[in-house]
């Protein structure tokens, strides 16, 4: 794929022109007040690893639903360690600890949150979504899309916010030194968490998804934005209702509320998360920020270089 979005100079200045709902903060404050006890459980897990200690985690997410995760800790730790909470890309589950060794090997705690209802596209998951509602295009983007209270991402966003509390509940996690990261959908979840919480030291989103919905659906025919387009093409009279729901979940609005360090990446040939949608979130971001541009990459972005970039930011934040 060639570069297809705005020229680079315009990307760097792009601002998403659509306002957030007037009751955006009220909606999320009420949503978070509805959460109950966290009930975190950490069970030692034998992952055939000698330098990393793994724990199988369960905590209560949205509606008290059990959410799975992994906590991976350096085996040579001598006390509580700074920790990065990672959220996963669209369709991915937590997999097995062997697939997530980079950050613990670099000396940091690593909390990997499973994604409710997903985990069957490219890495296995173990968390269901018992609250799925309404007619939807196959996938997750249109589940409950006619009402923000029923929308799938209301549940997932709450899970992501509470995952930080779950990580902090382990005695070997330094709760005063927490960063969040993720790729694509996971990058958006890191922006959501940084925008809601005031105890995050840094957000490191790679090619973040779920930003500037109206622009994303207008300029790419790639999944997952295409799920929304297909739904609107069938429910012809309800497209404004759908986008009115999506406005409550746009990562640009959460990015604007973040105050911690933000370190983004963007791929300029990305047909899944078009560059202008990434820049919409980046340019709205409220904290100190930087962005790495990958000129010749599609949605894979920087790949392993983005992992190295994350470690470099963790070094700057925590040593």
C-alpha positions in Angstrom: 0.0 0.0 0.0 1.2 3.5 -0.9 0.8 6.5 1.4 -2.9 7.5 0.8 -3.7 9.9 3.6 -3.0 13.6 4.0 0.5 15.0 3.2 2.9 14.7 6.1 2.8 18.4 6.9 -1.0 18.3 7.1 -1.0 15.1 9.2 1.3 16.7 11.8 -1.3 19.5 12.2 -4.5 17.5 11.8 -7.2 18.1 14.4 -10.3 16.0 14.5 -13.2 18.5 13.9 -16.0 16.7 15.6 -16.9 17.6 19.2 -17.3 15.1 22.0 -20.7 14.7 23.6 -21.5 17.4 26.1 -22.1 14.8 28.9 -18.9 12.8 28.1 -17.4 13.2 31.5 -20.7 12.6 33.3 -21.2 9.4 31.3 -17.8 8.0 32.2 -18.0 9.1 35.9 -21.3 7.3 36.2 -19.9 4.2 34.4 -16.9 4.0 36.7 -19.1 4.5 39.9 -21.0 1.3 38.9 -17.9 -0.9 39.4 -17.7 -3.1 42.4 -14.9 -5.0 44.2 -11.8 -5.9 42.3 -11.2 -9.3 43.8 -7.7 -9.9 42.2 -6.3 -13.4 42.3 -2.7 -14.3 41.4 -1.9 -18.0 40.9 1.7 -19.1 40.2 2.0 -20.5 36.7 4.6 -23.0 35.5 5.4 -21.6 32.1 8.7 -23.6 31.7 10.6 -20.3 32.3 13.7 -19.8 34.4 14.3 -16.1 34.4 10.6 -14.9 34.6 8.0 -15.6 37.3 4.5 -15.9 35.8 1.2 -15.5 37.6 -2.2 -16.4 36.2 -4.4 -13.5 37.1 -8.2 -13.1 37.5 -9.9 -9.8 38.4 -13.4 -8.3 38.3 -13.9 -6.1 35.3 -17.0 -4.4 34.1 -20.1 -5.7 35.8 -18.0 -7.9 38.0 -17.2 -10.1 35.0 -14.0 -12.2 35.5 -11.2 -11.0 33.4 -8.0 -13.0 32.9 -4.4 -11.8 32.5 -0.8 -12.6 33.1 1.6 -10.9 35.5 5.2 -11.5 34.5 8.0 -10.5 36.9 11.8 -10.6 36.6 13.0 -13.7 38.5 16.0 -11.7 39.9 13.9 -8.9 41.4 14.8 -7.8 45.0 11.6 -5.8 45.7 8.6 -4.2 44.0 9.4 -3.3 40.4 8.0 -0.6 38.0 5.4 -2.3 35.8 3.9 -1.8 32.3 0.3 -2.8 31.7 -0.2 -4.0 28.2 -3.5 -4.1 26.2 -3.9 -6.3 23.1 -4.7 -5.7 19.5 -8.1 -6.5 17.9 -8.9 -10.1 18.0 -6.0 -11.1 20.3 -6.1 -12.8 23.6 -3.4 -13.1 26.3 -1.8 -16.2 24.8 0.8 -17.9 27.0 3.6 -16.2 29.0 6.2 -17.4 26.5 4.7 -14.9 24.0 5.3 -11.9 26.2 8.8 -12.0 27.6 10.3 -8.7 26.4 9.4 -6.4 29.2 10.1 -8.7 32.1 13.4 -9.7 30.5 14.2 -6.0 30.5 13.7 -5.8 34.2 10.1 -4.6 34.5 6.9 -6.1 35.7 4.5 -6.8 32.8 0.8 -7.2 33.2 -1.0 -8.5 30.1 -4.7 -8.0 30.1 -6.9 -10.5 28.3 -9.6 -9.0 26.0 -13.1 -10.1 26.7 -14.8 -12.0 24.0 -11.8 -11.8 21.6 -8.7 -14.1 21.6 -9.6 -16.2 18.7 -8.1 -14.4 15.7 -4.4 -14.5 16.2 -3.6 -15.3 19.8 -5.7 -17.3 22.2 -7.7 -15.8 25.0 -9.6 -17.1 28.0 -12.1 -14.4 28.8 -15.7 -14.4 27.6 -18.1 -11.5 27.2 -21.4 -12.5 28.8 -23.0 -9.1 28.0 -23.1 -9.2 24.2 -26.2 -7.4 23.0 -28.1 -6.5 19.8 -27.7 -7.3 16.1 -24.2 -6.8 15.0 -21.8 -7.3 12.1 -19.4 -10.2 12.8 -16.6 -8.7 15.0 -16.9 -6.4 18.0 -17.2 -2.9 16.6 -21.0 -2.8 16.3 -22.0 -4.8 19.3 -24.6 -2.6 21.1 -23.8 0.3 18.8 -27.2 2.0 19.1 -26.8 2.8 22.8 -23.5 3.9 24.6 -24.6 2.0 27.7 -24.8 -1.2 25.8 -21.7 -0.8 23.5 -19.1 -3.4 23.7 -16.2 -1.0 24.3 -17.9 0.4 27.4 -17.2 -3.0 29.0 -13.7 -3.3 27.5 -12.7 0.3 28.6 -13.7 -0.4 32.1 -11.7 -3.7 32.1 -8.7 -1.7 30.9 -9.0 0.9 33.6 -9.4 -1.7 36.3 -6.5 -3.8 35.0 -4.1 -1.1 36.5 -5.7 -1.7 39.9 -5.3 -5.4 39.5 -1.6 -5.0 38.7 -1.0 -2.7 41.6 -2.6 -5.3 44.0 0.4 -7.6 43.7 3.0 -6.9 46.4 5.9 -7.1 43.9 4.5 -4.4 41.7 5.5 -0.8 42.5 2.2 0.9 42.3 3.8 4.3 42.1 5.6 3.5 38.9 3.0 2.2 36.3 3.0 2.8 32.5 0.5 1.5 29.9 1.1 0.4 26.4 -0.5 -1.5 23.5 -0.7 -1.8 19.7 -3.7 -0.8 17.6 -6.8 -1.6 19.9 -4.3 -1.9 22.7 -2.9 1.5 22.0 -6.3 3.0 22.2 -6.9 1.3 25.6 -3.7 2.8 26.8 -4.9 6.3 25.8 -8.3 5.6 27.5 -6.6 4.5 30.7 -4.1 7.5 30.7 -7.1 9.9 30.1 -9.1 8.5 33.0 -6.5 7.8 35.7 -4.1 10.2 37.4 -1.6 7.6 38.6 0.0 6.6 35.2 3.6 7.7 34.6 3.5 7.2 30.8 1.3 6.0 27.9 3.1 4.3 25.0 0.5 3.6 22.2 1.7 2.0 19.0 -0.4 2.8 15.8 -3.5 3.3 18.0 -7.0 2.4 16.8 -10.4 3.7 17.9 -9.6 7.3 17.2 -11.4 9.8 14.9 -14.2 7.2 14.0 -15.9 9.4 11.5 -12.7 10.0 9.5 -11.5 6.4 9.8 -14.7 5.0 8.4 -14.7 7.5 5.5 -11.1 7.0 4.2 -10.4 3.2 4.6 -12.2 0.1 3.6 -10.1 -2.1 5.8 -11.2 -4.0 8.8 -12.2 -3.3 11.6 -13.5 0.1 10.5 -15.3 -1.6 7.7 -17.5 -3.4 10.2 -19.1 0.0 11.1 -19.5 0.8 7.4 -21.3 -2.5 6.7 -23.6 -2.0 9.7 -24.5 1.5 8.6 -25.1 0.3 5.0 -27.7 -2.2 6.3 -29.2 0.0 9.1 -29.5 3.0 6.7 -31.6 5.2 9.0 -29.5 4.6 12.1 -26.0 5.8 11.1 -26.2 9.0 13.1 -27.3 7.0 16.2 -24.3 4.7 15.7 -21.8 7.6 15.5 -23.5 9.3 18.4 -22.6 6.2 20.4 -19.0 6.0 19.0 -18.4 9.6 20.1 -18.3 8.5 23.7 -15.5 6.0 22.9 -13.3 8.1 20.7 -9.7 7.8 21.9 -9.1 11.5 20.9 -11.3 12.6 23.8 -9.4 10.5 26.3 -6.1 11.6 24.9 -7.0 15.2 25.5 -7.4 14.5 29.2 -4.1 12.7 29.7 -1.4 14.5 31.5 1.4 11.9 31.7 4.2 11.4 29.2 2.9 10.1 25.9 5.1 8.4 23.3 3.3 7.3 20.1 4.1 5.6 16.9 2.4 5.9 13.5 2.8 4.1 10.2 2.3 6.3 7.2 1.1 3.4 4.9 -1.3 2.1 7.5 -4.6 1.1 5.9 -6.1 -0.2 9.1 -5.5 2.8 11.4 -5.1 5.6 8.8 -2.3 8.1 9.9 -4.7 11.0 10.3 -6.7 9.1 12.9 -3.5 8.5 14.9 -2.5 12.1 14.6 -5.9 13.1 15.7 -5.2 11.4 19.1 -1.6 12.6 19.2 -2.4 16.2 18.5 -5.1 16.2 21.1 -2.9 14.6 23.7 -2.7 16.7 26.9 0.7 15.7 28.3 4.3 15.9 27.1 4.5 13.9 23.9 6.5 12.6 21.0 5.7 10.5 18.0 7.8 8.1 15.9 6.9 7.9 12.2 7.4 4.7 10.2 7.2 6.0 6.6 7.1 2.7 4.7 5.1 0.5 7.1 1.5 -0.6 7.1 -0.3 -1.6 10.3 2.7 -3.6 11.6 4.3 -0.2 12.3 7.7 -0.5 13.9 7.2 -4.1 14.9 10.0 -5.1 17.3 11.4 -1.5 17.1 8.2 -0.4 18.8 8.9 -2.9 21.6 12.4 -1.4 21.9 10.9 2.1 21.9 8.7 1.1 24.8 11.7 -0.2 26.8 13.6 3.1 26.1 10.6 5.1 27.4 10.4 2.8 30.5 14.2 3.4 31.1 13.6 7.2 30.9 10.6 7.0 33.2 11.9 4.5 35.8 15.6 3.8 35.1 
